[in-house]
Amino acid sequence: MQYISVGNIGGQEKVSIIMVDYPSKTRLKLYATAEIIELKEDPELLNKLILENYKFRPERMMVFNLEAYDWNCPQHITPRYTLEEIDKAFSTQRKYTIKLEEEIKELRLKLIVNEHKDS
């Protein structure tokens, strides 16, 4: 929902970010001011954010200037799923992804072989 966030930040720069780790029952609240930075405005920051081997096409950057944080009491955090349940739920998708990646490698190899035959 980045587009909604960008519009909201344009009107009110105060933000709260809540991060919950359900299995360990921890919650961190961050209070910050946010600023939207266009890519061309700060190429040095963009270079710092680029992750090697991660293909993405950013449209803009958001910088959060932290003003306060709070670790909440875990009393009312109900773990939704265990790590084992999450692993099990995604195991089929993970296997499918591995299969597709192997097929891509095989097809690329075939393309290389065919290119060498043609030249």
Protein Blocks (a to p, Z undefined) as FASTA:
>chain_A
ZZmmmmmmmmomcdcdddddfknopacddddddddddfklmmmlmmmmpcghiacddfbd
cddddfbdcdddfklmccfbdfklmmmmmmmmmmmmmmmmmmmmmmmmmmmmmmmmmZZ
